[in-house]
Amino acid sequence: MSKHPSFGGLPIVLGGNVFGFTADEDASFAVLDRFYEAGGRMIDTAQGYSVWVPGHVGGESEAVIGKWLAARGVRSEMLIATKTGMGGEPGDLDPDKVRAELEQSLDRLGTDYVDLYYAHRDEEQTAQAEVAAGFGALVAEGKVRELGASNYSAGRLRSLNKAAESGGFARFTVLQNEYNLVVRDGFDDELQAYCEEAGIAHYPWFGLAAGFLTGKYRTREDLERNSRGSSIERFFDKGLKVLPVLDEVAAETGDSLGAVALAWLAAQPGITAPIASASKPEQLDLHFEAVNLTLSESQLARLTAAAA
């Protein structure tokens, strides 16, 4: 991106999926304040956050962030990323729908532009040329500074950018896919190579595998005792093979398991910065710790091999 968060800012993107969900407005403001004070300058949200909560309609996270930006007067200092089409439903990326959703996002965020606008999920009903034209028009009008794609395959992202180039529209220069020490198929070799070739920044989500890589889930009983247990289940069996190596490296460096996992992530080719979410200010400590941790080649190789 033109204003990369590691230049003059903390190389972490603050995830807004918990704002208005597990973090109420006061807690969200406390997290945002802590992030800003530490030098963080990029926030990631979506118009779909947190539609999964009973009584919510989506946009709750954006609304909280908008109130914080207004209260603190820091909009010009922050990079704000949001997304449209979380469900990946047919027609979600139709130009008219994308434009209408952006207008609502801008209203909730209290701003007249976003720094980064993502297609949240791919959908094949809308032709790639139409998707490229619709998003490109928003860039041309100044409502969006840069374009991103989330949960895209290499083939689909490549064809989307070919459509953009053919039509003379802005390219999609940012990716946001799932990628962590346990689950790596969301950023496979083909996609990783394309991002490096095309100069596409990757801000991966679930860098801590929904919290599994902090080391606090080691038995089925641990999962059952935690409200997030069901979302962590898919990491469990493979993740148990990773934890012993993570324990070893953490003991060697003197850092927390989560910091080691994020340091591994940040060291991978094509990764620009991880996305970190927190419902309490102190939960950001782990992410700040990771920024200052550099793993040796041997440690990186052992961690990579653990879940191969």
C-alpha positions as CSV (number, residue, x, y, z in Angstrom):
1,M,0.0,0.0,0.0
2,S,1.1,3.6,-0.5
3,K,1.1,4.2,3.3
4,H,2.5,0.9,4.5
5,P,1.8,0.5,8.3
6,S,5.4,-0.5,9.0
7,F,6.6,2.9,7.9
8,G,6.1,5.2,10.8
9,G,3.7,2.8,12.5
10,L,3.5,-0.6,14.2
11,P,3.6,-3.5,11.7
12,I,0.3,-4.9,12.9
13,V,-3.3,-4.4,11.6
14,L,-5.9,-4.2,14.3
15,G,-8.8,-6.5,13.6
16,G,-12.2,-5.0,14.3
17,N,-14.3,-8.2,14.2
18,V,-14.8,-8.1,18.0
19,F,-16.0,-4.5,18.2
20,G,-19.6,-4.3,19.1
21,F,-19.5,-8.1,19.7
22,T,-17.3,-9.5,22.5
23,A,-16.0,-5.9,23.1
24,D,-18.7,-3.3,23.9
25,E,-18.2,0.3,23.0
26,D,-16.2,1.2,26.1
27,A,-13.9,-1.9,25.8
28,S,-13.5,-1.2,22.1
29,F,-12.4,2.3,22.7
30,A,-9.9,1.1,25.3
31,V,-8.4,-1.4,22.8
32,L,-8.3,1.2,20.0
33,D,-6.6,3.8,22.4
34,R,-4.0,1.2,23.4
35,F,-3.3,0.3,19.8
36,Y,-3.0,4.0,18.7
37,E,-0.7,4.9,21.7
38,A,1.6,2.0,20.8
39,G,2.0,3.3,17.2
40,G,-0.6,1.2,15.4
41,R,-2.1,3.0,12.5
42,M,-4.2,0.5,10.5
43,I,-7.6,-0.9,11.4
44,D,-9.5,-3.7,9.6
45,T,-13.2,-4.1,9.7
46,A,-16.2,-5.2,7.5
47,Q,-19.8,-4.2,6.8
48,G,-20.7,-7.8,7.8
49,Y,-19.3,-7.5,11.4
50,S,-21.1,-8.6,13.6
51,V,-24.2,-9.8,11.7
52,W,-23.9,-13.3,13.4
53,V,-25.0,-11.9,16.8
54,P,-28.7,-12.2,17.5
55,G,-30.3,-8.8,17.0
56,H,-27.4,-7.4,14.9
57,V,-27.7,-6.4,11.3
58,G,-24.1,-5.9,10.4
59,G,-22.0,-2.7,10.5
60,E,-21.8,-2.6,14.3
61,S,-18.0,-2.8,14.2
62,E,-17.8,0.1,11.7
63,A,-20.1,2.2,13.8
64,V,-17.9,1.7,16.9
65,I,-14.7,2.6,14.9
66,G,-16.4,5.6,13.5
67,K,-17.4,6.9,16.9
68,W,-13.8,6.4,18.1
69,L,-12.3,8.2,15.1
70,A,-14.6,11.2,15.7
71,A,-14.0,11.2,19.5
72,R,-10.2,11.1,19.1
73,G,-9.9,13.3,16.0
74,V,-7.4,10.9,14.4
75,R,-9.0,10.0,11.1
76,S,-6.2,11.5,9.0
77,E,-3.6,9.5,10.9
78,M,-5.3,6.1,10.5
79,L,-5.6,3.6,7.6
80,I,-9.1,2.2,7.6
81,A,-9.9,-1.0,5.7
82,T,-13.4,-2.4,5.3
83,K,-15.0,-5.1,3.2
84,T,-18.2,-5.9,1.3
85,G,-19.9,-9.2,0.5
86,M,-19.0,-11.3,3.5
87,G,-21.5,-14.0,2.6
88,G,-20.1,-14.5,-0.9
89,E,-23.7,-14.7,-2.2
90,P,-24.4,-14.5,-5.9
91,G,-24.6,-10.8,-6.9
92,D,-22.7,-9.5,-3.8
93,L,-20.0,-8.0,-6.0
94,D,-22.4,-6.4,-8.5
95,P,-21.2,-2.8,-8.9
96,D,-24.5,-1.2,-7.8
97,K,-24.6,-3.3,-4.6
98,V,-20.9,-2.7,-3.9
99,R,-21.4,1.1,-4.2
100,A,-24.5,1.0,-2.0
101,E,-22.7,-1.0,0.7
102,L,-19.8,1.4,0.6
103,E,-22.0,4.4,1.1
104,Q,-23.4,2.8,4.2
105,S,-19.9,1.9,5.5
106,L,-18.7,5.4,5.0
107,D,-21.7,6.7,6.9
108,R,-21.0,4.4,9.9
109,L,-17.3,5.2,9.8
110,G,-18.0,8.9,9.7
111,T,-15.6,9.4,6.7
112,D,-15.8,10.3,3.0
113,Y,-13.2,7.6,2.0
114,V,-11.7,4.4,3.1
115,D,-8.0,3.6,2.6
116,L,-8.6,0.0,1.5
117,Y,-11.8,-1.7,0.3
118,Y,-12.0,-5.4,0.0
119,A,-14.2,-7.9,-1.9
120,H,-14.8,-10.0,1.2
121,R,-15.5,-13.2,-0.6
122,D,-15.4,-14.2,-4.2
123,E,-18.6,-15.0,-6.0
124,E,-18.8,-16.2,-9.6
125,Q,-22.2,-14.8,-10.7
126,T,-20.9,-11.3,-11.3
127,A,-18.4,-11.3,-14.2
128,Q,-14.8,-10.3,-13.2
129,A,-14.9,-7.4,-15.7
130,E,-18.0,-6.0,-13.8
131,V,-16.3,-6.5,-10.4
132,A,-13.2,-4.7,-11.6
133,A,-15.2,-1.9,-13.1
134,G,-17.4,-1.4,-10.0
135,F,-14.5,-1.3,-7.6
136,G,-12.3,0.7,-10.0
137,A,-15.0,3.4,-10.3
138,L,-14.9,3.9,-6.5
139,V,-11.1,4.5,-6.7
140,A,-11.5,6.9,-9.6
141,E,-14.0,8.9,-7.5
142,G,-11.8,9.1,-4.5
143,K,-14.1,7.1,-2.2
144,V,-11.5,4.3,-2.0
145,R,-7.7,4.7,-2.0
146,E,-6.7,1.0,-2.6
147,L,-8.4,-2.3,-3.4
148,G,-8.1,-5.7,-1.8
149,A,-9.5,-9.2,-2.2
150,S,-10.2,-11.5,0.8
151,N,-10.5,-15.3,0.6
152,Y,-9.5,-15.5,-3.0
153,S,-7.6,-18.2,-4.9
154,A,-4.6,-17.5,-7.0
155,G,-6.5,-18.1,-10.3
156,R,-9.4,-15.9,-9.4
157,L,-7.2,-13.0,-8.1
158,R,-5.0,-13.2,-11.2
159,S,-8.0,-13.1,-13.5
160,L,-9.6,-10.2,-11.5
161,N,-6.4,-8.2,-12.0
162,K,-6.3,-9.0,-15.7
163,A,-9.8,-7.7,-16.0
164,A,-8.9,-4.6,-14.1
165,E,-5.8,-4.0,-16.3
166,S,-7.8,-4.7,-19.5
167,G,-10.4,-2.1,-18.5
168,G,-7.9,0.5,-17.3
169,F,-9.1,0.2,-13.7
170,A,-7.2,0.2,-10.4
171,R,-5.7,-3.2,-9.6
172,F,-6.3,-5.2,-6.5
173,T,-3.1,-4.8,-4.6
174,V,-3.9,-6.4,-1.2
175,L,-4.9,-9.9,-0.1
176,Q,-6.5,-11.0,3.1
177,N,-6.6,-14.8,3.4
178,E,-6.4,-17.2,6.3
179,Y,-2.8,-18.3,7.1
180,N,-1.1,-19.4,10.2
181,L,1.3,-22.0,11.6
182,V,-1.3,-24.7,11.6
183,V,-3.5,-24.0,8.5
184,R,-1.6,-22.9,5.4
185,D,-3.8,-23.9,2.4
186,G,-5.3,-20.4,2.3
187,F,-2.0,-19.0,1.1
188,D,-0.6,-21.9,-1.0
189,D,2.6,-21.8,-3.1
190,E,0.8,-20.6,-6.2
191,L,-0.9,-17.7,-4.4
192,Q,2.3,-16.8,-2.5
193,A,4.2,-16.7,-5.8
194,Y,1.6,-14.6,-7.5
195,C,1.5,-12.0,-4.7
196,E,5.3,-11.7,-4.7
197,E,5.3,-11.4,-8.5
198,A,2.5,-8.9,-8.6
199,G,3.6,-6.8,-5.6
200,I,0.5,-7.7,-3.6
201,A,0.6,-7.2,0.2
202,H,-0.9,-10.0,2.3
203,Y,-2.5,-9.3,5.7
204,P,-3.5,-12.8,6.9
205,W,-6.4,-13.4,9.2
206,F,-6.5,-15.9,12.1
207,G,-2.8,-15.6,12.6
208,L,-3.2,-17.3,16.0
209,A,-5.7,-19.9,14.7
210,A,-8.5,-18.4,16.7
211,G,-6.3,-18.4,19.8
212,F,-5.2,-22.0,19.6
213,L,-1.6,-21.0,19.1
214,T,-1.5,-19.2,22.5
215,G,-1.2,-22.7,23.9
216,K,-4.3,-22.6,26.2
217,Y,-6.2,-25.3,24.4
218,R,-4.4,-28.6,24.9
219,T,-7.2,-31.0,25.7
220,R,-10.8,-31.5,24.6
221,E,-11.8,-30.3,28.0
222,D,-10.1,-27.0,27.4
223,L,-12.2,-26.6,24.3
224,E,-15.4,-27.4,26.1
225,R,-14.7,-24.9,28.8
226,N,-14.3,-22.0,26.4
227,S,-17.0,-20.3,24.4
228,R,-14.7,-20.2,21.3
229,G,-14.1,-24.0,21.5
230,S,-16.2,-24.8,18.5
231,S,-14.3,-22.4,16.3
232,I,-11.0,-23.9,17.4
233,E,-12.0,-27.5,16.8
234,R,-10.7,-27.5,13.2
235,F,-7.2,-26.5,14.4
236,F,-7.0,-29.0,17.2
237,D,-5.6,-32.3,15.9
238,K,-3.0,-30.8,13.6
239,G,-2.3,-28.1,16.1
240,L,-1.4,-30.6,18.8
241,K,1.6,-31.6,16.7
242,V,2.8,-28.0,16.5
243,L,2.5,-27.1,20.2
244,P,5.6,-29.1,21.4
245,V,7.8,-27.3,19.0
246,L,6.2,-24.0,19.8
247,D,6.8,-24.7,23.5
248,E,10.5,-25.4,22.7
249,V,11.1,-22.3,20.7
250,A,9.2,-20.1,23.3
251,A,11.5,-21.6,26.0
252,E,14.5,-20.7,23.9
253,T,13.5,-17.1,23.3
254,G,11.7,-16.4,26.6
255,D,8.6,-15.2,24.7
256,S,5.0,-16.3,24.8
257,L,3.8,-19.0,22.5
258,G,1.5,-16.6,20.7
259,A,4.3,-14.1,20.1
260,V,6.5,-16.9,18.6
261,A,3.6,-18.0,16.3
262,L,3.1,-14.4,15.1
263,A,6.9,-13.9,14.6
264,W,6.9,-17.1,12.5
265,L,4.0,-15.7,10.4
266,A,5.7,-12.3,9.9
267,A,8.8,-14.0,8.7
268,Q,7.1,-15.9,5.8
269,P,7.6,-14.7,2.2
270,G,4.8,-12.5,1.0
271,I,3.4,-11.6,4.5
272,T,3.2,-7.8,5.1
273,A,1.7,-7.7,8.6
274,P,-0.7,-10.0,10.6
275,I,-4.2,-8.9,11.7
276,A,-4.6,-8.9,15.4
277,S,-7.9,-8.6,17.3
278,A,-8.4,-8.0,21.0
279,S,-11.4,-7.6,23.2
280,K,-9.3,-6.2,26.1
281,P,-6.3,-3.8,25.9
282,E,-3.9,-6.2,27.7
283,Q,-4.5,-8.8,25.0
284,L,-2.5,-6.6,22.6
285,D,0.6,-7.2,24.7
286,L,1.2,-10.5,22.9
287,H,1.2,-8.7,19.5
288,F,3.5,-6.0,20.7
289,E,5.8,-8.7,21.9
290,A,5.9,-10.4,18.5
291,V,6.9,-7.2,16.8
292,N,10.2,-7.2,18.6
293,L,10.9,-10.9,18.2
294,T,13.2,-12.2,15.4
295,L,13.4,-16.0,15.2
296,S,16.6,-17.8,14.0
297,E,16.6,-19.7,10.7
298,S,16.7,-23.0,12.7
299,Q,13.7,-22.0,14.8
300,L,11.7,-21.0,11.7
301,A,12.5,-24.2,10.0
302,R,11.5,-26.4,13.0
303,L,8.2,-24.6,13.3
304,T,7.5,-24.9,9.6
305,A,8.3,-28.6,9.6
306,A,6.1,-29.2,12.7
307,A,2.8,-28.8,10.7
308,A,4.1,-29.7,7.3
